[in-house]
Amino acid sequence: MRYSILIRAALAAILMVAFTGLRAQKEVKDQVVQAINRGNAPALAKYMVANVDMTLPGSSDYYSKAQAEQMLRKFFDEHQPKALTIAHEGTNRSGDCYYIGDLATGKGDFRVTFFLKKGEEGFVVKQLRIETGRER
């Protein structure tokens, strides 16, 4: 009987930890989506790893947070976001979460993909791709 109580308590603790992690991940995903929707480069850069793997139309490399923020600011200035709609999400083999969506802007549509990984201080964007879609 004691073992049954201990097992239930352990399972409850595991579920609480897992739920807390999923909630934190969802909060960061929501903040990233909101920053992209608003064209807010500083808010987006806040959630990036120190050197992020980033692809924008015409460039693709690893960039520091500061470089990434400048490039995103320029992109958002040229392509004012209207709405980002997440179409797919999942987890890859290494345990990173990915989100794929469509970004409507005043100058065309773009495919957005970003990967979140668990860092020391929570979930962070390790990769961001904004790739050309349909032109308007």
Backbone bond lengths (Angstrom), bond angles and torsions (degrees), N, CA, C in turn:
res aa  C-N    CA-C-N  psi(-1)  N-CA   C-N-CA  omega(-1)  CA-C   N-CA-C  phi
1 M - - - 1.434 - - 1.528 110.92 -
2 R 1.357 117.20 -42.03 1.456 120.96 178.38 1.517 110.97 -61.40
3 Y 1.337 115.96 -41.50 1.471 119.76 -178.94 1.519 110.60 -62.86
4 S 1.301 117.15 -37.17 1.456 121.84 178.96 1.530 110.58 -62.28
5 I 1.300 117.21 -42.19 1.463 121.53 178.91 1.526 109.98 -67.06
6 L 1.333 116.65 -42.67 1.464 120.82 179.23 1.530 111.29 -64.22
7 I 1.301 116.46 -41.19 1.465 120.70 179.48 1.529 109.70 -64.70
8 R 1.310 116.64 -44.37 1.475 119.64 178.78 1.525 111.42 -62.50
9 A 1.321 116.32 -41.56 1.473 120.36 179.27 1.530 110.30 -64.38
10 A 1.322 116.68 -41.92 1.462 120.43 179.15 1.527 111.05 -64.57
11 L 1.324 117.15 -43.40 1.469 120.74 177.80 1.519 111.26 -63.19
12 A 1.308 116.66 -40.30 1.470 120.43 179.03 1.531 110.05 -63.60
13 A 1.327 116.78 -41.21 1.469 120.45 178.90 1.523 111.04 -64.85
14 I 1.315 117.12 -42.30 1.468 121.26 178.61 1.518 110.39 -62.48
15 L 1.317 116.99 -45.15 1.464 120.56 178.93 1.521 112.11 -63.16
16 M 1.327 117.63 -38.02 1.457 120.19 178.57 1.523 111.10 -65.45
17 V 1.315 117.64 -41.95 1.465 121.58 178.21 1.527 109.97 -64.17
18 A 1.313 117.24 -44.91 1.467 121.06 179.04 1.524 110.68 -62.73
19 F 1.316 117.83 -43.73 1.457 121.88 179.87 1.525 110.90 -63.21
20 T 1.332 117.06 -42.03 1.461 121.27 179.05 1.518 109.89 -62.17
21 G 1.331 117.93 -41.42 1.463 121.64 178.26 1.513 111.71 -64.41
22 L 1.330 117.46 -42.33 1.466 121.03 178.93 1.527 110.92 -65.61
23 R 1.313 116.96 -38.50 1.460 120.33 179.04 1.524 110.72 -65.77
24 A 1.330 117.08 -42.31 1.464 121.18 178.82 1.526 110.28 -64.15
25 Q 1.329 116.74 -41.32 1.460 121.43 177.99 1.525 110.40 -61.65
26 K 1.336 117.30 -44.95 1.464 121.64 179.60 1.522 111.04 -63.15
27 E 1.332 116.82 -39.26 1.456 120.18 179.26 1.530 110.94 -62.67
28 V 1.324 117.62 -43.17 1.469 121.00 179.16 1.523 109.78 -67.07
29 K 1.329 117.41 -43.13 1.476 120.39 176.69 1.520 110.47 -56.99
30 D 1.317 116.60 -45.80 1.461 120.88 179.98 1.529 111.25 -63.04
31 Q 1.330 117.82 -39.14 1.468 121.44 178.85 1.529 111.15 -66.95
32 V 1.321 116.84 -39.29 1.468 121.27 178.22 1.532 109.67 -64.75
33 V 1.321 116.79 -46.64 1.472 121.00 179.32 1.528 109.81 -61.17
34 Q 1.311 117.00 -43.69 1.462 120.94 179.79 1.531 111.09 -63.00
35 A 1.332 118.04 -41.73 1.463 121.41 179.13 1.524 110.77 -63.20
36 I 1.333 117.11 -41.63 1.463 120.39 178.10 1.522 109.93 -66.41
37 N 1.320 117.75 -44.22 1.468 121.42 178.56 1.526 112.11 -56.94
38 R 1.301 116.59 -36.35 1.471 121.40 -177.73 1.526 112.42 -90.22
39 G 1.329 116.80 -6.80 1.461 119.35 -175.87 1.518 111.30 65.59
40 N 1.329 116.64 35.83 1.454 123.18 -174.77 1.528 109.62 -100.13
41 A 1.339 116.06 89.63 1.465 121.53 -177.27 1.529 113.06 -61.95
42 P 1.345 120.30 -44.03 1.473 118.89 179.04 1.532 112.94 -61.08
43 A 1.334 117.22 -39.99 1.468 120.15 179.35 1.518 110.82 -65.95
44 L 1.330 117.21 -36.55 1.463 121.37 178.60 1.526 110.46 -69.87
45 A 1.336 116.94 -44.13 1.470 121.18 -179.18 1.526 111.71 -62.14
46 K 1.314 116.62 -28.72 1.473 121.94 179.51 1.533 111.37 -55.40
47 Y 1.327 117.22 -31.13 1.468 121.29 -175.72 1.528 113.14 -97.79
48 M 1.323 118.38 9.07 1.468 120.83 -176.21 1.529 112.13 -93.05
49 V 1.334 115.20 153.31 1.456 120.58 171.56 1.526 107.73 -67.20
50 A 1.319 117.23 167.96 1.471 121.44 -176.85 1.527 112.27 -57.58
51 N 1.329 117.30 -40.53 1.463 122.53 177.34 1.521 107.86 -127.91
52 V 1.307 115.35 102.75 1.459 121.50 -172.81 1.530 110.61 -94.25
53 D 1.310 115.75 141.64 1.468 123.17 173.64 1.521 105.69 -82.56
54 M 1.341 116.63 109.01 1.457 119.44 -173.47 1.525 111.14 -130.29
55 T 1.328 114.65 137.10 1.464 122.83 175.86 1.515 108.13 -122.94
56 L 1.308 115.16 126.67 1.458 123.38 171.93 1.521 106.42 -127.91
57 P 1.327 118.99 161.84 1.464 118.76 177.71 1.535 110.22 -54.61
58 G 1.315 116.16 121.04 1.458 121.69 178.50 1.512 115.87 91.60
59 S 1.332 119.21 -3.98 1.465 120.25 179.10 1.527 110.64 -154.29
60 S 1.319 114.16 146.56 1.458 120.20 178.32 1.526 108.55 -158.12
61 D 1.350 116.29 121.71 1.457 120.19 -178.56 1.528 108.13 -174.19
62 Y 1.326 115.68 -176.05 1.459 121.49 169.95 1.519 106.82 -92.29
63 Y 1.336 116.65 130.16 1.450 121.62 -177.42 1.521 109.51 -128.65
64 S 1.334 115.88 147.94 1.459 119.53 173.05 1.523 107.97 -67.48
65 K 1.313 116.80 164.12 1.464 120.30 178.18 1.527 110.88 -55.77
66 A 1.335 116.31 -43.31 1.463 120.29 -178.03 1.528 111.03 -64.21
67 Q 1.327 117.25 -44.02 1.469 120.41 177.83 1.526 110.55 -63.58
68 A 1.320 116.28 -45.18 1.460 120.97 -179.44 1.525 110.24 -60.36
69 E 1.319 116.77 -42.65 1.461 120.12 179.55 1.530 111.04 -61.63
70 Q 1.328 117.27 -44.36 1.473 120.49 178.69 1.517 111.44 -61.82
71 M 1.324 116.70 -43.58 1.462 120.53 -179.42 1.526 111.20 -66.06
72 L 1.319 116.34 -40.83 1.464 120.16 178.25 1.522 111.32 -66.88
73 R 1.329 116.74 -38.38 1.471 120.10 177.70 1.528 109.70 -59.72
74 K 1.324 116.22 -44.90 1.466 120.48 179.22 1.531 110.48 -63.84
75 F 1.333 116.99 -43.96 1.466 120.89 179.16 1.526 110.19 -60.00
76 F 1.344 117.32 -47.85 1.461 120.84 -178.13 1.527 111.56 -66.58
77 D 1.334 117.28 -33.48 1.469 119.70 176.16 1.524 111.20 -63.94
78 E 1.331 116.27 -37.78 1.468 121.34 -178.46 1.532 112.70 -83.61
79 H 1.325 117.17 -25.25 1.469 122.59 -176.77 1.526 108.44 -132.28
80 Q 1.307 116.27 81.86 1.468 121.14 -177.70 1.534 109.93 -60.86
81 P 1.353 117.62 115.97 1.466 120.03 -179.42 1.518 112.87 -64.38
82 K 1.326 114.66 141.72 1.467 121.30 173.70 1.522 109.68 -107.70
83 A 1.339 116.96 -48.24 1.461 120.06 -179.43 1.526 110.61 -163.97
84 L 1.329 115.05 137.53 1.461 121.89 172.49 1.514 107.13 -110.22
85 T 1.323 115.99 123.56 1.459 121.90 178.85 1.523 108.24 -115.37
86 I 1.329 117.07 119.09 1.465 121.14 178.27 1.524 108.19 -78.69
87 A 1.346 115.91 123.31 1.467 121.63 -177.15 1.533 112.45 -101.72
88 H 1.339 116.40 -31.40 1.471 120.81 -177.38 1.520 108.78 -141.21
89 E 1.327 114.96 148.80 1.457 120.76 172.78 1.506 108.96 -151.33
90 G 1.321 114.79 155.03 1.448 118.90 -179.28 1.515 111.03 -177.60
91 T 1.322 114.88 -167.11 1.454 122.32 179.92 1.512 108.16 -129.32
92 N 1.343 117.32 133.42 1.461 120.08 179.33 1.526 110.41 -87.43
93 R 1.315 116.18 -178.55 1.475 120.98 -175.35 1.520 113.42 -62.40
94 S 1.330 116.45 -30.21 1.467 119.13 -178.62 1.529 112.29 -85.45
95 G 1.338 117.17 0.85 1.453 120.76 176.59 1.518 114.53 93.11
96 D 1.326 117.40 0.92 1.463 120.52 177.31 1.522 109.44 -78.66
97 C 1.309 115.89 143.81 1.463 121.20 178.19 1.518 108.58 -90.93
98 Y 1.315 115.95 140.71 1.460 119.03 177.93 1.514 110.42 -126.45
99 Y 1.332 113.94 152.18 1.456 122.21 -179.33 1.517 107.84 -136.14
100 I 1.302 116.79 132.54 1.460 122.88 -179.59 1.520 107.20 -125.44
101 G 1.326 115.47 131.42 1.454 118.68 -178.78 1.511 112.37 -151.22
102 D 1.318 114.34 178.13 1.452 122.18 179.67 1.527 108.32 -114.95
103 L 1.332 114.85 128.58 1.454 121.87 179.48 1.519 109.24 -108.79
104 A 1.312 116.00 117.32 1.464 121.27 175.43 1.523 107.53 -90.69
105 T 1.352 115.77 131.62 1.458 121.11 176.53 1.526 108.32 -130.65
106 G 1.307 115.67 174.25 1.454 120.10 178.54 1.516 113.36 -67.47
107 K 1.337 117.12 -19.04 1.463 120.70 -177.00 1.521 113.82 -113.49
108 G 1.293 118.37 8.43 1.457 120.59 178.85 1.513 112.02 144.65
109 D 1.311 115.13 176.42 1.462 121.60 179.86 1.525 109.41 -103.94
110 F 1.332 115.31 148.04 1.454 122.01 -178.65 1.519 109.37 -132.78
111 R 1.311 115.44 149.05 1.463 122.27 173.43 1.515 106.75 -92.84
112 V 1.325 117.10 125.23 1.460 122.32 -179.62 1.520 108.79 -113.33
113 T 1.325 115.49 131.10 1.461 121.86 175.19 1.521 107.35 -131.58
114 F 1.330 116.92 131.80 1.465 118.70 172.58 1.518 109.91 -140.25
115 F 1.327 114.07 148.05 1.454 123.07 -179.33 1.517 109.17 -114.36
116 L 1.329 116.64 132.48 1.454 122.71 174.44 1.516 108.93 -107.48
117 K 1.316 115.44 136.30 1.463 119.52 172.88 1.514 108.28 -126.89
118 K 1.313 115.44 154.66 1.463 120.41 179.85 1.516 108.13 -81.58
119 G 1.327 115.55 118.24 1.457 121.89 176.53 1.511 110.16 -103.37
120 E 1.319 115.34 -173.13 1.464 120.44 -179.22 1.526 111.93 -65.02
121 E 1.332 116.48 -31.79 1.459 120.06 -176.96 1.522 112.63 -110.65
122 G 1.311 117.49 22.81 1.459 121.15 179.11 1.514 111.21 119.49
123 F 1.316 115.98 -165.53 1.462 121.20 -177.86 1.524 110.20 -81.91
124 V 1.337 115.00 139.91 1.464 121.64 -179.25 1.525 109.81 -137.44
125 V 1.328 115.39 156.06 1.465 121.67 177.40 1.519 107.97 -81.14
126 K 1.331 116.45 119.37 1.461 119.69 177.75 1.525 111.74 -99.98
127 Q 1.345 116.40 -21.61 1.458 120.37 179.44 1.523 108.62 -147.58
128 L 1.347 115.01 138.00 1.455 121.60 177.47 1.523 107.94 -137.81
129 R 1.319 114.85 126.58 1.471 120.22 176.52 1.533 108.73 -125.18
130 I 1.320 115.04 128.11 1.457 121.40 171.67 1.523 105.54 -123.18
131 E 1.323 115.29 105.99 1.466 120.97 -172.03 1.514 110.60 -114.97
132 T 1.313 115.06 146.88 1.445 121.63 -176.61 1.524 111.68 -59.10
133 G 1.311 114.08 136.17 1.453 122.35 175.28 1.509 108.90 -117.14
134 R 1.303 116.60 -130.97 1.463 120.86 179.40 1.514 110.63 -82.66
135 E 1.322 115.56 143.12 1.473 122.02 175.67 1.514 109.94 -85.20
136 R 1.307 117.78 151.91 1.470 123.12 175.74 1.505 109.28 -103.37
